[in-house]
Every structure is written in C-alpha cells, then in structure tokens.
Amino acid sequence: MTKRLIFLGPPGAGKGTQAEILSQEYDIPHISTGDTLRSAVAQKTPLGNQAKDYMDRGELVPDDLILNLIQERLLEPDTDRGWILDGFPRNIAQAKFLDRLLAKLDLAADYVLYLAVPDEVLISRLLSRQRRDDNEDTIRRRLEVYRHDTMPVIDFYQEQDSLKTIDGNDSMEAVTAALKKAIS
Ligand code: AMP
C-alpha cells in the first residue's frame, strides 16, 4: 500500500516532528518546503536569496518559487511508495496545482491529515522554539497568513471528503499513535 500523505495544520501544530517520525516508520520521504527553503537561505542559493525576506516577515513565499520545487521533488525516484508533504499546499492555488500535478502523474493523495491545536498552545510552542522566524511579530503574522490563506485549503479537502482531523494537542507519542491509526 502506498502512503501519500498531506499534513495540514497551523505553525506549531507538530507537523514537522510527526512527519519526521512517520517518514522513518514507513521509509518514505518527508518533503518539507520550509526545510528546503531554510537550507536554500543558509546556502545563499538564488532560491534562498529570493525567499529570505518573505520568510523573515512570516509571509508566504510567492507560488512561482514553490510550485516548480514541489513538482521536481515529486518526480524523484524515492517517491514511488509514498511521501509526506509538510508545509505544502499552503493556499488554494497550491492545492489546485497539486491536484493537477498528481492527476497528470495518475496519482492521488491517500490521506490528508489535519493536526488541530488551539491558538494559545501554538503561540507558547512557537515561542519556545529557536527558529529565526519564531519571534512574536513574525509568529502573529504567520498565524494570520495561516488563517487567511491556508484554512481555505482545509475546506478544499473537506469538500473532497479526504480530510481526517487529528487532535494535535496531546503528547508526541499520542499524536503519532492517532496518526498511524488514521492511516492504517
Ligand atoms: P514552515 O517551516 O512550513 O513553517 O515554513 C517556514 C516559512 O517558509 C513560511 O513562513 C513561509 O515563508 C515559507 N514557506 C514554507 N512553505 C511554503 C509554501 N508552501 N508556500 C509559500 N511559502 C512557504
């Protein structure tokens, strides 16, 4: 059985942590657009140089920088048994692009998993991380961008009947167990 998983949820919901755990468990790649962008920024590549200011402000990086990157990544040979998308799609245009891309490849996501966590928990989790875009102003902006651009993506998958909501406000182990149950 393939495992093509899309992780949705606000910043601080635990998507990256859980994606990493399940990626090892199922031996499928963890595809994080945020990680890819952060490493591009650190290496000062053209992509990183273009993305940096948006990331520092807590804004989304323009779609034209992201869509090509995802398309190339999903064509890599290590994706044949599945993947975990973490941080993509982040808006409706990206979700529609992904739908078209998967259709073209004759594929579909197996599960769309939404990690739900209350706002006050998110803010305290984000403030305890050490990332350069985890200061108070940027966090506020990222949560706004999430509400405005990314929450419609949750509705988009809900309408397609492919969404499973997982309570992300629990211990790491409990969330992992809930995710595994949802996709087994
Ligand atoms: P993340 O690690 O997923 O929280 O992403 C960190 C930052 O990278 C975000 O605040 C955005 O600036 C940028 N980013 C990551 N994924 C995307 C995406 N799919 N579309 C646009 N910007 C993104």
Residues whose N, C-alpha, C, O or C-beta is under 5 A from the ligand:
A	BS01	AMP	P11 T33 G34 D35 L37 Y54 M55 G58 E59 L60 V61 I66 D86 G87 F88 R90
